[in-house]
Amino acid sequence: MFHDVRAVLFDLDGTLIDSAPDLGLAADKMRTDRGMPSLPLDRYRPMAGAGARGMLAEAFGLTPQHPDFEVLREEFFSNYEQRMTCLTTVFDGVASLIGQLLENKLNWGVVTNKSSRFAVPLTQTMPLFATARTVVCGDTTPHAKPHPAPLLEAAHRLGVEPGHCIYVGDDERDIVAGIAAGMGTVAAIYGYLGERADPQQWGAHAVINSPLELLKLLNRA
């Protein structure tokens, strides 16, 4: 149970929204454009939280050390930019959760490693984010998660001390960043956990299996 929480911050992909279909199809188009067979979405989904790195690893077995990685990453970005809201949806329960936070006069915001090139138009397009007090992107500060800088920036923008914030995310780097920022941390295990992920080892203060479980931790269920 968390006490004296004044703001709730969330990761984006895999925590608030399911963007795996659009991410996966952006990568898969690269395969089919090259005459390679399409891969099922289930192959891409566990890697969606890793963005371009995860998608290119699944589609082509590429790592960032490959000499063609940067060129192919930009091709992936272009494909994704053209379709990033086609199949992306809000996870079940998220809209109700945000509604409850607002009813309880809790500010909320987003801290994502997604660059502003994608995060800004995406959040501006989806009605859910109209009430978000801030959206901090992967390039908003000089450092991305797991560095605490983006979370500290979000707290500053909200005018709330980090110790009165909690951060909810579906990746270990979210928890590492949240703890480093001095925030309460919640691991969302309904997101894009890969087969090797073990959220019990991340050190989060709490774990939730669905968005609405967060309300119980805030004593506002």
C-alpha positions in Angstrom: 0.0 0.0 0.0 1.3 3.5 -0.9 0.6 6.5 1.2 0.4 10.2 0.5 0.6 9.7 -3.3 0.0 13.0 -5.2 0.8 11.9 -8.7 1.0 8.7 -10.7 3.4 8.4 -13.7 3.1 5.6 -16.3 5.3 4.1 -19.0 3.5 4.1 -22.3 3.9 1.0 -24.5 2.9 -2.1 -22.7 1.6 -0.2 -19.7 -1.1 2.1 -20.9 -1.4 1.2 -24.6 -1.0 -2.0 -26.7 1.1 -0.8 -29.6 2.5 -4.3 -30.4 0.3 -4.8 -33.6 1.6 -1.6 -35.2 5.2 -2.1 -34.1 5.1 -5.7 -35.3 3.5 -4.9 -38.7 6.0 -2.1 -39.3 8.8 -4.6 -38.9 7.1 -7.3 -40.8 6.6 -5.0 -43.8 10.4 -4.8 -44.0 10.4 -8.6 -44.4 7.7 -8.9 -47.0 9.2 -6.0 -48.9 12.3 -8.1 -49.2 10.4 -11.2 -50.3 10.7 -12.9 -46.9 7.7 -14.7 -45.4 5.6 -12.8 -42.9 5.9 -13.7 -39.2 2.9 -14.0 -36.8 2.3 -11.1 -34.5 2.9 -13.4 -31.5 6.5 -13.5 -32.5 6.8 -9.7 -32.2 4.7 -9.1 -29.1 7.2 -10.1 -26.4 9.7 -7.8 -28.0 7.5 -4.7 -28.4 8.7 -3.1 -25.2 12.2 -2.9 -26.7 11.0 -0.8 -29.7 13.1 -0.8 -32.9 15.8 -2.9 -31.3 13.4 -5.6 -30.4 11.5 -5.5 -33.6 14.6 -5.7 -35.8 16.0 -8.5 -33.6 12.9 -10.5 -34.2 12.5 -9.7 -37.9 16.1 -10.1 -39.0 18.1 -11.3 -36.0 19.9 -7.9 -36.0 21.7 -6.3 -33.0 22.6 -2.7 -32.7 26.2 -3.7 -33.5 25.3 -4.8 -37.1 26.7 -2.3 -39.7 23.2 -2.0 -41.3 21.3 -1.5 -38.1 21.0 2.3 -38.2 19.7 2.3 -41.8 17.2 -0.5 -41.1 16.1 1.2 -37.9 15.3 4.4 -39.9 13.3 2.3 -42.4 11.4 0.7 -39.5 10.8 4.2 -38.0 9.4 5.3 -41.3 7.1 2.3 -41.6 5.9 2.8 -38.0 5.3 6.5 -38.4 2.9 5.8 -41.2 0.8 3.4 -39.2 1.4 4.0 -35.5 -2.3 4.5 -34.6 -3.9 2.0 -37.0 -4.2 -0.9 -34.5 -2.9 0.6 -31.3 -5.4 0.5 -28.4 -5.7 1.3 -24.8 -5.4 -1.8 -22.5 -8.6 -2.9 -20.9 -9.2 -1.1 -17.6 -6.8 1.8 -18.3 -9.5 4.3 -19.1 -11.4 3.4 -15.9 -8.2 3.7 -13.9 -7.4 7.1 -15.2 -11.0 8.2 -14.5 -10.6 7.1 -10.9 -7.4 8.9 -10.5 -9.0 12.1 -11.8 -12.0 11.6 -9.5 -9.5 11.4 -6.6 -7.8 14.6 -7.8 -4.5 12.8 -8.5 -2.4 14.2 -11.3 -1.0 11.7 -13.8 1.5 11.7 -16.6 3.6 9.6 -19.0 7.3 9.0 -19.0 8.4 6.9 -22.0 11.6 6.1 -23.8 9.6 6.6 -27.1 11.1 9.6 -28.9 9.0 12.7 -29.2 8.8 12.0 -33.0 6.3 9.3 -32.1 5.1 9.8 -28.6 3.8 13.4 -29.1 1.6 12.7 -32.2 0.5 9.4 -30.7 -0.7 10.8 -27.4 -2.2 13.8 -29.1 -4.3 11.5 -31.3 -5.6 9.2 -28.5 -8.4 10.7 -26.3 -7.1 9.0 -23.2 -4.2 11.4 -22.9 -6.2 14.7 -23.0 -6.0 14.8 -19.2 -2.4 13.8 -18.8 -0.5 16.6 -17.1 2.8 15.9 -18.8 4.3 13.6 -21.4 8.1 13.1 -21.0 9.7 11.4 -24.0 12.9 9.5 -24.5 14.6 12.6 -25.9 13.1 15.2 -23.5 16.1 15.0 -21.2 19.8 14.1 -21.9 19.2 10.6 -20.5 16.5 7.9 -21.1 15.4 5.3 -18.6 16.8 3.5 -16.7 18.4 6.8 -15.8 16.1 8.7 -13.3 16.3 12.0 -15.2 13.0 11.7 -17.2 11.1 10.8 -14.0 12.6 13.6 -12.1 11.6 16.0 -15.0 8.1 14.7 -14.9 7.8 15.3 -11.1 9.2 18.8 -11.6 6.7 19.6 -14.3 3.9 18.4 -12.0 5.2 20.3 -9.0 5.3 17.2 -6.9 8.2 15.8 -4.9 9.4 12.5 -6.3 8.7 10.8 -3.0 5.0 11.6 -3.5 5.0 10.0 -6.9 4.7 6.4 -8.0 5.8 5.1 -11.4 4.1 2.2 -13.2 5.9 0.3 -15.9 6.2 -3.1 -17.6 10.0 -3.3 -18.0 12.9 -3.7 -15.5 14.4 -0.4 -16.6 11.2 1.3 -15.5 11.6 0.0 -12.0 15.3 0.8 -11.9 14.6 4.4 -13.0 11.7 4.8 -10.5 13.8 3.5 -7.5 16.7 5.8 -8.5 14.3 8.7 -8.7 13.0 8.0 -5.1 9.5 7.0 -6.3 7.3 4.2 -5.4 7.4 1.6 -8.2 4.8 -0.8 -9.6 5.6 -3.5 -12.1 2.7 -4.0 -14.6 3.0 -7.7 -15.7 0.1 -7.6 -18.1 2.4 -5.8 -20.7 5.1 -7.2 -23.0 7.0 -9.4 -20.7 9.4 -11.6 -22.7 10.0 -15.2 -21.8 13.1 -14.5 -19.9 11.7 -11.6 -17.8 11.2 -12.2 -14.1 9.4 -9.2 -12.6 9.7 -10.6 -9.2 13.4 -10.0 -9.4 13.1 -6.3 -10.4 12.8 -5.0 -6.9 9.5 -3.2 -7.5 7.5 -2.1 -4.5 4.4 -3.8 -5.9 3.2 -5.9 -8.8 -0.1 -5.7 -10.6 -1.8 -8.1 -13.0 -4.3 -5.6 -14.4 -4.5 -1.8 -14.5 -7.3 -1.5 -12.0 -5.3 -3.4 -9.3 -3.4 -0.1 -8.9 -6.3 1.4 -7.1 -6.0 -1.0 -4.3 -2.4 0.0 -3.8 -3.5 3.6 -3.6 -6.2 2.7 -1.0 -8.7 4.2 -3.5 -10.4 1.0 -4.8 
